[in-house]
Amino acid sequence: MRLHDLRHGAATLALAAGADLRVVQGLLGHAIIVLTADTYTSVLPQQDHDSARATARLVLKAGRKTARKVNNARTGT
């Protein structure tokens, strides 16, 4: 195993643990976030799925809240 492999492993684990991409960029010393994103986001597809599910939950929750307000306004409650 090379030292560079450990660097990749540390970055991947940090992202999997929920570290912000900008934090990982700073740890690695990348000048631009695009390099960090291009290199590391593709190795964590589960994180993409989890993020999509969390976003969908927020959208559905907001939709239910809005529907309740509309229904309450219609019924005058």
N, C-alpha and C positions, 0 to 999 in steps of 0.2 A: 504494500500500500504506500502510495506517495503522500507527502505532506499536503499537496494540492487536493487529493481525494478527501482528506480530513476537513479541509476548508469547505468543500462542496457539501460534505455531510453535515457540518455544523450549520451552514446556511439553510439547508433543507430542513433540518430539525427545528431551527428557530422559526421558520415559516410555518411548519406543521404545528408548532406550539402556539401559534397565533401572533407571532411578532409582526409588526408592521413592515411592509416592504421597504420603506424609507430607513427604518432602523437597520435592517439587514444590509441595505446599500451602504450605510455608514460603516457598519462592522467590516464589510469587505473592502471598503475604500473605492468603490466604483464611482466614477465621475458622474455618470448619468444613470438614472433609475431604469432606463430602457434595457440596459445591459443586465441588470439584476433580474428584471421581470422576464426578459427573454430566456435567461439561463435557468431560472428556478421555478417559475410558475407552472411550467409544463410537467414537472415531476410530481406535482401534488394535485392530481385530478379530483381526489376526494374532497379536497378543500374547495374546489370550484363547485362541486355538487352541494356541499354544505352551505356555502354562501348563497347559492341559488335558492335552496330551500328556505333559508332564513329570510331572504328578500321576499319570496312568495308569501311567507307567513305574515310579514309586515303589510304587504299589499292587501292580503285577504282580511287582516284585522282592521285596516283602515276602511276597506269596503264595507265591512259589517257595521262599523261605527257610523259611517255615512248613511247606510241604509236605515239604521235605527233612528238617526236624526230626521231623515226624510219621512219615515213612518210616523214618528212622534209629531212632526209638523202637520202631517195630513190629518191625524186624529185629534190634534189640539192638546196633546199632553206634554 
